[in-house]
Amino acid sequence: MKFIYNNNYLSICIFIGAILHIISAYYTIGFYSDDEHFQILEIAAYLLGINNLAIEDTTGYYWEWREHIRMRPWLQPYIYFKLINFLQYLNINDPFVWTLIIRIISSFIGYLSIIYLFFTFQNKFFNENYKFNTFIFFSFWFYPFLHSRTSSANLGLIVFIFSFCYLYKHIKIKKEKFNFLIYFIFSFLLGISLVIKLNLVFTIAPIFLWVIFFRFNFYRILLTIVGVILALSFGLYVDFLNWGFFTNTYWQFYDVNINRGWMIAFGSKPWWYFIPAIAVEMAPILSLVFIIALIIFWIKKPLNIFTWLTLVTLIIISCFSHKEIRYTFPIYIFAPFFICYFF
């Protein structure tokens, strides 16, 4: 905090980013994806007794919550449910105010995760052209847009960024003494990010492989695995509390989407879909710079953790027939790093 206080330019950039997050949280209307409303907020409304259609509804809006499917985790709606309970205790009963407060809290925590990301990797991407690159990072449009969402992609990525930054720092420096309890907490958070957004396994798995090949440390890897397993178990316990019986949500997610092939019912795209889609949909012309920078980075730094994280994730999600641009969010969230590297 003292460094921020003494660095006037950085303080200004952080302030600009905060203002953009507040504006986005306040003026956001509707939802980017149906999932962030029907599969999250409406389920919180079900827990509140407002929506009595969410479970076993045959209209298709809440199909993932039907008892023969059960592929959605309860954790995120349950968190919102408890938060709204507290707001009701404060005599705040307007649902529009509820969602506004949820967006503001989400934006605040999301912005903290991005600040943590900046300080974790600033020496790798911001040593040259510091002022220009810092401004690019904190004014990047995607962060306030993402963080004002109530989607599982947003909350999952927020938790992932916190855990990724901490674990990377303490795995990279092998000889550094570290606090086992704090390390375990962040390992647990890594697992929680999977509970919230299981698709993040396609991003976490490449990181895990990179650690095994280039930063192997048996005790830290073991502690990470234990933390993740306990978090996944905790997610199943929350599901049990809300369903009233045990169900393996993670298996259901795989079984319904892959084994039963329901994913294809939502449309299919060619394997090369994501690269041109990012260039067209994710704020061109800046997105085009990102694509070029990404490819250059892959070629010049094949052993870098960000190459493994982004390239392998892209390869995996490109193998599935059904594709949506939001599946690339775990890649695009690091876009300012690659753009700054390019310049």
C-alpha positions in Angstrom: 0.0 0.0 0.0 2.9 2.4 0.7 4.3 1.7 -2.7 0.9 2.6 -4.3 0.7 5.8 -2.2 4.2 6.9 -3.2 3.6 6.1 -6.9 1.2 8.8 -8.1 0.8 7.5 -11.6 0.0 4.0 -10.4 -2.5 5.5 -7.9 -4.2 7.3 -10.8 -4.4 4.2 -12.9 -5.9 2.2 -10.1 -8.4 4.9 -9.4 -9.4 5.0 -13.1 -9.9 1.2 -13.0 -12.1 1.5 -9.8 -14.3 4.2 -11.5 -14.8 2.0 -14.5 -15.8 -0.9 -12.3 -18.3 1.3 -10.4 -19.8 2.6 -13.6 -20.1 -0.9 -15.1 -21.7 -2.3 -12.0 -24.3 0.5 -11.8 -25.3 0.8 -15.4 -25.2 -2.9 -16.4 -28.6 -4.1 -17.4 -29.7 -7.5 -18.6 -27.2 -10.3 -18.8 -24.5 -11.3 -21.3 -25.4 -15.0 -21.1 -28.7 -16.6 -20.1 -26.8 -18.7 -17.6 -25.9 -15.8 -15.3 -29.6 -15.1 -14.8 -31.6 -18.4 -15.2 -28.9 -20.7 -13.7 -27.7 -18.4 -10.9 -30.0 -15.6 -9.9 -33.3 -17.5 -10.4 -31.9 -20.4 -8.3 -31.2 -17.9 -5.5 -34.8 -16.7 -6.0 -35.9 -20.4 -5.7 -34.1 -20.6 -2.3 -35.7 -17.4 -1.3 -39.1 -18.8 -2.1 -39.7 -16.3 -4.9 -39.4 -18.7 -7.8 -41.1 -22.1 -7.4 -40.5 -23.2 -11.0 -36.7 -23.5 -11.0 -36.5 -27.2 -10.1 -38.2 -29.7 -12.4 -39.4 -26.9 -14.8 -40.2 -28.3 -18.2 -40.0 -25.0 -20.2 -36.3 -25.4 -20.7 -35.1 -22.2 -18.9 -33.7 -24.2 -15.9 -33.1 -27.5 -17.6 -29.7 -28.0 -15.9 -31.5 -28.1 -12.5 -33.9 -30.9 -13.3 -33.4 -33.9 -11.0 -32.4 -36.3 -13.7 -29.7 -33.9 -14.8 -28.4 -32.0 -11.7 -25.3 -30.7 -13.4 -25.2 -27.3 -11.7 -23.4 -26.7 -8.3 -25.5 -24.9 -5.6 -22.5 -23.0 -4.2 -22.8 -19.7 -6.0 -26.6 -19.4 -5.8 -26.4 -20.4 -2.1 -23.8 -17.6 -1.5 -26.2 -15.1 -3.1 -29.1 -16.5 -1.1 -27.2 -15.9 2.2 -26.2 -12.4 1.1 -29.8 -11.5 0.2 -30.9 -12.9 3.6 -28.6 -10.4 5.2 -30.0 -7.6 3.1 -33.5 -8.6 4.0 -32.4 -8.4 7.7 -31.4 -4.8 6.9 -34.9 -4.3 5.5 -33.7 -4.1 1.9 -36.4 -5.9 0.0 -36.1 -4.6 -3.6 -34.7 -7.4 -5.9 -33.2 -4.7 -8.2 -31.2 -3.4 -5.2 -30.2 -6.9 -4.4 -28.7 -7.5 -7.8 -27.1 -4.1 -7.8 -25.4 -4.8 -4.5 -24.3 -8.3 -5.8 -22.8 -6.6 -8.8 -21.0 -4.0 -6.8 -19.5 -6.6 -4.4 -18.5 -8.8 -7.3 -16.9 -5.8 -9.1 -15.0 -4.8 -5.9 -13.6 -8.3 -5.2 -12.9 -8.9 -9.0 -11.0 -5.6 -9.1 -8.9 -6.6 -6.1 -8.0 -9.9 -7.9 -6.9 -7.9 -10.9 -4.7 -5.6 -8.7 -3.2 -8.7 -7.2 -2.6 -10.1 -10.7 -0.8 -6.8 -11.7 1.5 -6.8 -8.7 2.3 -10.5 -9.1 3.5 -10.2 -12.7 4.4 -6.5 -13.2 8.1 -7.3 -13.3 7.5 -9.7 -16.2 5.3 -7.5 -18.4 5.7 -3.9 -17.2 9.4 -3.2 -16.9 9.4 -1.4 -20.2 7.0 1.3 -21.3 5.7 1.2 -17.7 3.3 4.1 -17.8 1.7 3.0 -21.1 1.4 -0.6 -20.1 0.0 0.2 -16.7 -2.6 2.4 -18.2 -3.5 -0.4 -20.7 -3.9 -2.8 -17.9 -6.1 -0.8 -15.5 -8.3 0.7 -18.3 -8.8 -2.6 -20.1 -12.5 -2.8 -20.9 -12.9 -6.5 -20.2 -12.3 -6.3 -16.5 -15.2 -4.0 -15.5 -17.5 -5.8 -18.0 -16.7 -9.2 -16.6 -16.7 -8.3 -12.9 -20.2 -6.8 -13.0 -21.6 -10.1 -14.1 -23.4 -12.6 -11.9 -22.1 -15.5 -14.0 -20.2 -18.5 -12.7 -17.5 -17.6 -15.3 -16.9 -14.3 -13.4 -16.9 -15.6 -9.8 -14.9 -18.7 -10.8 -12.3 -16.6 -12.5 -12.1 -14.2 -9.6 -11.3 -17.0 -7.2 -9.0 -18.6 -9.7 -6.9 -15.4 -10.1 -6.4 -15.0 -6.4 -5.3 -18.6 -6.0 -3.2 -18.7 -9.2 -1.2 -15.6 -8.2 -0.4 -16.8 -4.7 0.4 -20.4 -5.7 2.5 -19.4 -8.6 4.6 -17.1 -6.5 5.3 -19.8 -3.8 5.8 -22.7 -6.2 8.2 -20.7 -8.5 10.5 -19.8 -5.6 11.5 -23.3 -4.4 13.6 -22.3 -1.4 11.3 -19.7 0.0 9.8 -20.5 3.4 6.0 -20.3 3.3 3.1 -20.6 5.6 1.5 -24.1 5.2 -1.9 -22.9 6.4 -2.1 -19.9 4.0 -0.8 -22.1 1.1 -3.5 -24.6 1.9 -6.2 -21.9 2.0 -5.3 -20.7 -1.5 -5.1 -24.4 -2.7 -8.6 -24.8 -1.3 -9.7 -21.6 -3.2 -8.3 -23.1 -6.4 -10.6 -26.0 -5.9 -13.5 -23.7 -5.1 -13.0 -22.0 -8.5 -13.6 -25.5 -10.0 -16.7 -26.0 -7.9 -18.1 -22.7 -9.2 -16.9 -23.1 -12.9 -15.9 -26.7 -13.7 -14.7 -25.7 -17.2 -11.7 -24.0 -15.4 -10.2 -27.5 -15.2 -9.1 -26.9 -18.8 -7.0 -24.0 -17.6 -5.9 -25.4 -14.3 -4.7 -28.8 -15.7 -2.1 -27.1 -18.0 -0.8 -25.1 -15.1 -0.5 -28.2 -13.0 1.5 -30.0 -15.8 3.8 -26.9 -16.1 4.5 -27.1 -12.4 5.3 -30.8 -12.6 7.7 -30.4 -15.5 9.4 -27.1 -14.6 8.9 -26.4 -10.8 8.4 -29.8 -9.2 8.0 -29.7 -5.5 6.4 -32.7 -4.0 5.2 -31.2 -0.7 3.6 -28.2 -2.4 2.0 -30.2 -5.2 0.6 -32.6 -2.6 -0.7 -29.8 -0.5 -2.3 -28.2 -3.6 -4.0 -31.5 -4.5 -5.3 -32.0 -1.0 -6.7 -28.5 -0.9 -8.4 -29.0 -4.3 -9.9 -32.3 -3.3 -11.3 -30.9 -0.1 -12.8 -28.0 -1.9 -14.5 -30.3 -4.4 -15.8 -32.4 -1.5 -17.1 -29.2 0.1 -18.9 -28.4 -3.1 -20.6 -31.8 -3.1 -21.6 -31.3 0.5 -23.3 -27.9 -0.3 -25.1 -29.8 -3.2 -26.2 -32.4 -0.7 -27.6 -29.8 1.7 -29.7 -28.3 -1.0 -30.8 -31.4 -2.9 -31.4 -33.4 0.3 -29.5 -36.4 -1.2 -26.0 -37.0 -2.6 -25.4 -36.3 -6.2 -22.0 -36.0 -8.1 -22.5 -32.7 -9.9 -19.1 -33.0 -11.6 -19.8 -36.4 -13.1 -23.3 -35.2 -14.1 -21.7 -32.2 -15.9 -19.4 -34.6 -17.9 -22.1 -37.2 -18.4 -24.8 -34.9 -19.7 -22.5 -32.7 -21.9 -20.1 -35.4 -23.3 -21.6 -38.9 -22.8 -25.1 -38.0 -23.7 -24.0 -35.3 -26.2 -26.4 -32.6 -25.1 -23.7 -29.9 -25.7 -24.1 -30.4 -29.5 -27.8 -29.5 -29.3 -26.8 -25.9 -28.7 -24.9 -25.7 -32.0 -21.5 -26.6 -33.3 -18.6 -24.6 -34.7 -15.4 -25.5 -36.6 -12.2 -26.1 -34.7 -10.8 -22.7 -35.8 -13.8 -20.7 -34.6 -12.2 -19.1 -31.5 -9.3 -17.1 -33.1 -11.5 -15.1 -35.6 -14.3 -14.9 -33.1 -12.1 -13.2 -30.5 -10.8 -10.8 -33.2 -14.3 -9.8 -34.3 -16.2 -9.9 -31.0 -13.8 -8.9 -28.2 -13.3 -5.1 -28.9 -11.6 -4.9 -32.2 -9.0 -3.5 -33.2 -7.4 -4.2 -29.7 -8.5 -7.8 -30.0 -6.6 -8.2 -33.2 -3.5 -6.9 -31.5 -4.2 -9.5 -28.8 -4.4 -12.4 -31.3 -1.1 -11.3 -33.0 0.6 -10.8 -29.6 -0.6 -14.2 -28.4 0.8 -16.1 -31.3 4.2 -14.2 -31.1 4.4 -15.0 -27.4 3.7 -18.7 -28.0 6.5 -18.8 -30.6 9.1 -16.9 -28.6 8.3 -18.3 -25.1 7.1 -21.9 -25.5 8.1 -22.9 -21.9 6.4 -19.9 -20.2 3.5 -20.7 -17.9 1.3 -18.3 -19.8 2.0 -20.2 -23.0 0.9 -23.4 -21.4 -2.1 -21.8 -19.7 -3.4 -20.1 -22.9 -2.4 -22.4 -25.7 -3.4 -25.7 -24.1 -6.7 -24.2 -22.9 -7.4 -23.0 -26.4 -6.5 -26.4 -27.9 -8.8 -28.3 -25.4 -11.8 -26.0 -25.9 -11.4 -26.1 -29.7 -11.8 -29.9 -29.6 -15.4 -29.6 -28.5 -18.0 -29.1 -31.2 -20.1 -26.5 -29.2 -18.2 -23.3 -28.8 -19.1 -19.9 -27.3 -16.8 -16.9 -27.0 -17.2 -16.9 -23.2 -15.3 -20.1 -23.1 -12.2 -18.1 -23.9 -12.6 -15.8 -20.9 -9.9 -17.7 -18.9 -7.5 -16.8 -21.8 -8.7 -13.3 -22.5 -8.5 -12.2 -18.9 -4.7 -12.2 -19.4 -5.0 -10.1 -22.7 -3.3 -7.0 -21.3 -0.1 -9.0 -20.6 0.2 -10.1 -24.2 -0.8 -6.7 -25.6 1.8 -5.0 -23.4 4.4 -7.7 -24.4 3.6 -6.9 -28.1 4.1 -3.2 -27.8 
